[in-house]
């Protein structure tokens, strides 16, 4: 399973700020890796807890960031969660 701990879905982030995404991932076999995708591109891969990724919120005020976090287990199975953020 995967769950994004922070930031919350629908949050506003300051334009040009560094945003840290935190996630919890669990699996009965063991988590192999967690990938963080911002607007469709993989920005970070984390192999151990705590699972985090930091990105810079660039763009204009009102820009939307779609964050998808995907956890992979050692057997190749995966689970994902997606949130959206808006710059202000």
Phi, psi and omega in degrees: 000156178224141173214133177278121183277316178203150357284168180285149176303134179087003181292157172258139178236146181292134177302137181068013177272160172273127182247125178258126177259130178240139181221151172251136178224136177222155178200145181291338177267328182127142179277129179274313180197162175232126179253139180246120181247127177246118180053039172097347179250140179286117182261329182214150169228129181238134185254359181210157179285149356285141182276114183218160175208137177243133176225160180265125180282091181259165180115188182275163172301134182094356177297142179255139177242121176263118183252122174240128178245128183235128176257137178244135175266178184290345177267357179095359176288157181217157175219144183227156171220144181234139173228165176236140177236156178230136179277146177226000000 
